[in-house]
Amino acid sequence: MELQTILNNVDYKILQGDVHVTIESVAYHSGLIQQDSLFICLEGTKRDGHDYIAQAVMKGAVAIIIQKQVGLEFVPKDMTVIQVENTRNVLPVIASQFYSHPSQSFRLVGVTGTSGKTSVSHLISSILQHSGRKVGTVGTLGDRINNTEMNAYRTTPTTPETVDLQASFAAMRDQSVTDVIMEVSSLGLKNKRVLECQFDVGIFTNLSEDHLEDQGAFDDYKESKLSLFPMCPYSILNADDPYISEFIAATNGCYETYGINNKEADLVATHIKDNENGVTFQLTHKEFQNEVYVPIKGAFTVSNTLAAISCSLHLGLEIDDIVEALKHVRRPDGRLQTIHSPEGFTVMVDHANTPEKLEKVLLNLSPIKKGNVFVVFGCGGERDRGKRAVMGEIASRWSDYVIITSDNPRSEDPSRIVAEVEEGMKAPGDYEIIEDREEAIHRALRMAEPRDIILIAGRGNEDFQEVDGSKVVFNDFDVVEKFMNQHTSPIKEG
């Protein structure tokens, strides 16, 4: 695409070169620059893209966009240099234009809130897929089309940087996706990553002061969340939240509310029954009443399900079809399934069971690390023994403390497995061995302090542990949830 076309709707000044050059890719990070790239210099909190202009030249970029005065003596005279007032503000416009405005090709739902984003997104996606739609999801669990993970580049854990986001949207459009559900973080909103997204629905789950490390003042955090709703022609809001009136005021006037405690909401859940198989409740709406069953335990499931029902109705599904679909919902697949403790630490359950997967997960945690990172993991029995020490070394290198435990030992001696993992550990004082997996998880939960992250890796959403030829009921997420319910106030998941 020609640079002049990409710069439509952008105020800019040409410092040298011209805009009649062909752009093959847009890069905002020096590591992404390719031949014939457009390199956009962003000022970050730790790095300044203007310091990487020389790299851009060497790697073959044909045009550079800057926002401040820099020396251009090492830039070839025929290379195009454009100046704008603020590169971060124009990045969404450029990215959307380069990928031909992909969010116009499907229905886009944005989900924001302190917790519940992942769960609500998963529930909506499951309902829509059950109805036969092709659904894209963007968020903590990665970028997916239906249940297939996309090979998408990411530098942020929840809402991708705007160029990466538009690239994923374009891939979804090219595969005829009908609906996309996206988790929208406060930082994603604050940093304008979703500025050029054409939303159809915005969902608000809840708001608390649990995660202010990156934004500081609560009012700034709240304002970031509120900024989603003027972009949405239709909004779905949690009437139980104390800030509901402010979110209603932020909408365009077209909205629906849901709640458990607020009986004035448009969708209300009553007669809630939580048992070992899931949760049931009575759904009341001005147009119908239904009994709803969801095979996912936890009181938080009810509120999240109400949001998902409201959204699915707005997207054209019938209530009977939605209720039937909910009976078949499964918990997310265990990829960075996140639980936020009231004490201020975070637990993530992930299926990472190979060196490559474990290292990728730990590297993805680096940008959001505020305290210590704990890893609880083991290796399966009767499988590749060569990876055990390698995974021990990776866990030791990229975390602050490791608890080596059992995974699925099968008929192999658990002691031998953990001993082989231990061979890869680099720092003797920074790990311990607890063969019993439940005890190991409990140990990490007791050790964690505010701002820490606990990664429980290897099993994801597996519901059984294979021990000595038998299958024993065991789910990492359930162990964490049970512990927190017994030792702390109710948890939030999402």
Solvent accessible surface area in square Angstrom, and as a share of the most:
residue,aa,sasa,rsa
1,M,77,0.35
2,E,67,0.30
3,L,0,0.00
4,Q,79,0.35
5,T,53,0.31
6,I,0,0.00
7,L,4,0.02
8,N,71,0.36
9,N,138,0.71
10,V,13,0.08
11,D,131,0.68
12,Y,77,0.29
13,K,118,0.50
14,I,77,0.39
15,L,63,0.31
16,Q,31,0.14
17,G,36,0.34
18,D,68,0.35
19,V,9,0.05
20,H,112,0.50
21,V,38,0.22
22,T,79,0.46
23,I,1,0.01
24,E,108,0.49
25,S,23,0.15
26,V,11,0.06
27,A,1,0.00
28,Y,23,0.09
29,H,83,0.37
30,S,17,0.11
31,G,53,0.51
32,L,44,0.22
33,I,11,0.06
34,Q,113,0.50
35,Q,123,0.55
36,D,44,0.23
37,S,0,0.00
38,L,0,0.00
39,F,1,0.01
40,I,0,0.00
41,C,0,0.00
42,L,15,0.07
43,E,80,0.36
44,G,46,0.45
45,T,144,0.84
46,K,182,0.77
47,R,167,0.61
48,D,25,0.13
49,G,10,0.10
50,H,11,0.05
51,D,111,0.58
52,Y,57,0.22
53,I,2,0.01
54,A,44,0.34
55,Q,67,0.30
56,A,0,0.00
57,V,38,0.22
58,M,152,0.68
59,K,83,0.35
60,G,14,0.14
61,A,8,0.06
62,V,37,0.21
63,A,0,0.00
64,I,1,0.00
65,I,0,0.00
66,I,1,0.01
67,Q,41,0.18
68,K,78,0.33
69,Q,147,0.66
70,V,40,0.23
71,G,40,0.39
72,L,38,0.19
73,E,142,0.64
74,F,100,0.42
75,V,4,0.02
76,P,60,0.37
77,K,163,0.69
78,D,120,0.62
79,M,13,0.06
80,T,1,0.00
81,V,0,0.00
82,I,0,0.00
83,Q,28,0.12
84,V,8,0.04
85,E,165,0.74
86,N,56,0.29
87,T,1,0.00
88,R,58,0.21
89,N,61,0.31
90,V,21,0.12
91,L,1,0.00
92,P,1,0.01
93,V,28,0.16
94,I,0,0.00
95,A,0,0.00
96,S,2,0.01
97,Q,25,0.11
98,F,30,0.13
99,Y,53,0.20
100,S,65,0.42
101,H,60,0.27
102,P,0,0.00
103,S,3,0.02
104,Q,110,0.49
105,S,61,0.40
106,F,16,0.07
107,R,89,0.32
108,L,0,0.00
109,V,0,0.00
110,G,0,0.00
111,V,0,0.00
112,T,0,0.00
113,G,0,0.00
114,T,4,0.02
115,S,3,0.02
116,G,3,0.02
117,K,23,0.10
118,T,3,0.02
119,S,13,0.08
120,V,0,0.00
121,S,7,0.05
122,H,42,0.19
123,L,4,0.02
124,I,0,0.00
125,S,6,0.04
126,S,25,0.16
127,I,0,0.00
128,L,0,0.00
129,Q,43,0.19
130,H,94,0.42
131,S,56,0.36
132,G,66,0.64
133,R,51,0.19
134,K,72,0.31
135,V,0,0.00
136,G,0,0.00
137,T,22,0.13
138,V,2,0.01
139,G,2,0.02
140,T,20,0.12
141,L,23,0.11
142,G,9,0.09
143,D,5,0.02
144,R,30,0.11
145,I,14,0.07
146,N,52,0.27
147,N,120,0.61
148,T,96,0.56
149,E,76,0.34
150,M,31,0.14
151,N,164,0.84
152,A,36,0.28
153,Y,103,0.39
154,R,50,0.18
155,T,46,0.27
156,T,23,0.13
157,P,45,0.28
158,T,23,0.13
159,T,0,0.00
160,P,1,0.00
161,E,11,0.05
162,T,2,0.01
163,V,8,0.05
164,D,12,0.06
165,L,0,0.00
166,Q,1,0.01
167,A,36,0.28
168,S,5,0.03
169,F,0,0.00
170,A,7,0.06
171,A,35,0.27
172,M,0,0.00
173,R,68,0.25
174,D,106,0.55
175,Q,90,0.40
176,S,82,0.53
177,V,5,0.03
178,T,51,0.30
179,D,0,0.00
180,V,0,0.00
181,I,0,0.00
182,M,0,0.00
183,E,5,0.02
184,V,0,0.00
185,S,19,0.13
186,S,12,0.07
187,L,50,0.25
188,G,0,0.00
189,L,14,0.07
190,K,103,0.44
191,N,41,0.21
192,K,72,0.30
193,R,20,0.07
194,V,2,0.01
195,L,81,0.40
196,E,61,0.27
197,C,10,0.06
198,Q,94,0.42
199,F,6,0.03
200,D,44,0.23
201,V,0,0.00
202,G,0,0.00
203,I,0,0.00
204,F,0,0.00
205,T,3,0.02
206,N,35,0.18
207,L,9,0.05
208,S,23,0.15
209,E,111,0.50
210,D,53,0.27
211,H,50,0.22
212,L,32,0.16
213,E,67,0.30
214,D,70,0.36
215,Q,14,0.06
216,G,46,0.44
217,A,58,0.45
218,F,32,0.13
219,D,89,0.46
220,D,73,0.38
221,Y,7,0.03
222,K,22,0.09
223,E,98,0.44
224,S,11,0.07
225,K,3,0.01
226,L,18,0.09
227,S,49,0.31
228,L,0,0.00
229,F,0,0.00
230,P,76,0.48
231,M,58,0.26
232,C,1,0.00
233,P,79,0.49
234,Y,31,0.12
235,S,0,0.00
236,I,0,0.00
237,L,0,0.00
238,N,12,0.06
239,A,8,0.07
240,D,44,0.23
241,D,9,0.05
242,P,114,0.72
243,Y,56,0.21
244,I,29,0.15
245,S,77,0.50
246,E,64,0.29
247,F,0,0.00
248,I,54,0.27
249,A,84,0.65
250,A,23,0.18
251,T,16,0.10
252,N,92,0.47
253,G,59,0.57
254,C,67,0.40
255,Y,81,0.31
256,E,20,0.09
257,T,13,0.08
258,Y,2,0.01
259,G,1,0.01
260,I,38,0.19
261,N,121,0.62
262,N,52,0.26
263,K,121,0.51
264,E,158,0.71
265,A,12,0.09
266,D,51,0.27
267,L,0,0.00
268,V,11,0.06
269,A,1,0.01
270,T,37,0.21
271,H,146,0.65
272,I,65,0.33
273,K,135,0.57
274,D,78,0.41
275,N,72,0.37
276,E,142,0.64
277,N,100,0.51
278,G,0,0.00
279,V,0,0.00
280,T,28,0.16
281,F,3,0.01
282,Q,49,0.22
283,L,0,0.00
284,T,46,0.27
285,H,19,0.08
286,K,168,0.71
287,E,132,0.59
288,F,41,0.17
289,Q,120,0.53
290,N,29,0.15
291,E,123,0.55
292,V,0,0.00
293,Y,67,0.25
294,V,0,0.00
295,P,44,0.28
296,I,18,0.09
297,K,58,0.25
298,G,8,0.08
299,A,74,0.58
300,F,40,0.17
301,T,3,0.02
302,V,0,0.00
303,S,23,0.15
304,N,10,0.05
305,T,0,0.00
306,L,0,0.00
307,A,0,0.00
308,A,0,0.00
309,I,0,0.00
310,S,1,0.01
311,C,0,0.00
312,S,0,0.00
313,L,43,0.21
314,H,82,0.37
315,L,12,0.06
316,G,55,0.53
317,L,19,0.09
318,E,117,0.52
319,I,23,0.12
320,D,97,0.50
321,D,79,0.41
322,I,0,0.00
323,V,15,0.09
324,E,71,0.32
325,A,3,0.03
326,L,0,0.00
327,K,94,0.40
328,H,108,0.48
329,V,5,0.03
330,R,164,0.60
331,R,40,0.15
332,P,6,0.04
333,D,45,0.23
334,G,0,0.00
335,R,25,0.09
336,L,13,0.06
337,Q,2,0.01
338,T,7,0.04
339,I,0,0.00
340,H,28,0.13
341,S,4,0.02
342,P,61,0.38
343,E,82,0.37
344,G,28,0.27
345,F,13,0.06
346,T,18,0.11
347,V,0,0.00
348,M,15,0.06
349,V,0,0.00
350,D,1,0.01
351,H,55,0.24
352,A,1,0.00
353,N,61,0.31
354,T,39,0.23
355,P,19,0.12
356,E,126,0.57
357,K,88,0.37
358,L,0,0.00
359,E,46,0.21
360,K,111,0.47
361,V,8,0.04
362,L,4,0.02
363,L,78,0.39
364,N,48,0.25
365,L,3,0.02
366,S,62,0.40
367,P,81,0.51
368,I,42,0.22
369,K,86,0.37
370,K,79,0.33
371,G,22,0.21
372,N,71,0.36
373,V,5,0.03
374,F,11,0.05
375,V,0,0.00
376,V,0,0.00
377,F,1,0.00
378,G,3,0.03
379,C,3,0.02
380,G,11,0.11
381,G,0,0.00
382,E,94,0.42
383,R,128,0.47
384,D,92,0.47
385,R,122,0.45
386,G,56,0.54
387,K,33,0.14
388,R,1,0.00
389,A,34,0.26
390,V,73,0.42
391,M,1,0.01
392,G,0,0.00
393,E,37,0.16
394,I,8,0.04
395,A,0,0.00
396,S,20,0.13
397,R,109,0.40
398,W,93,0.33
399,S,16,0.10
400,D,51,0.27
401,Y,39,0.15
402,V,1,0.01
403,I,1,0.00
404,I,0,0.00
405,T,0,0.00
406,S,12,0.08
407,D,9,0.05
408,N,7,0.04
409,P,3,0.02
410,R,39,0.14
411,S,75,0.49
412,E,21,0.09
413,D,80,0.41
414,P,39,0.24
415,S,52,0.33
416,R,110,0.40
417,I,3,0.02
418,V,5,0.03
419,A,45,0.35
420,E,25,0.11
421,V,0,0.00
422,E,59,0.26
423,E,134,0.60
424,G,12,0.12
425,M,25,0.11
426,K,131,0.56
427,A,34,0.26
428,P,111,0.70
429,G,67,0.64
430,D,66,0.34
431,Y,39,0.15
432,E,42,0.19
433,I,67,0.34
434,I,24,0.12
435,E,66,0.30
436,D,80,0.41
437,R,5,0.02
438,E,69,0.31
439,E,97,0.44
440,A,0,0.00
441,I,0,0.00
442,H,39,0.17
443,R,95,0.35
444,A,0,0.00
445,L,7,0.04
446,R,154,0.56
447,M,50,0.22
448,A,13,0.10
449,E,116,0.52
450,P,86,0.54
451,R,117,0.43
452,D,7,0.04
453,I,9,0.05
454,I,0,0.00
455,L,0,0.00
456,I,0,0.00
457,A,0,0.00
458,G,4,0.04
459,R,2,0.01
460,G,1,0.01
461,N,43,0.22
462,E,66,0.30
463,D,65,0.33
464,F,95,0.40
465,Q,18,0.08
466,E,54,0.24
467,V,57,0.33
468,D,114,0.59
469,G,74,0.71
470,S,63,0.41
471,K,142,0.60
472,V,77,0.44
473,V,121,0.70
474,F,23,0.09
475,N,8,0.04
476,D,0,0.00
477,F,3,0.01
478,D,41,0.21
479,V,15,0.09
480,V,0,0.00
481,E,14,0.06
482,K,120,0.51
483,F,15,0.06
484,M,2,0.01
485,N,86,0.44
486,Q,120,0.53
487,H,103,0.46
488,T,35,0.20
489,S,61,0.39
490,P,113,0.71
491,I,14,0.07
492,K,73,0.31
493,E,7,0.03
494,G,7,0.06
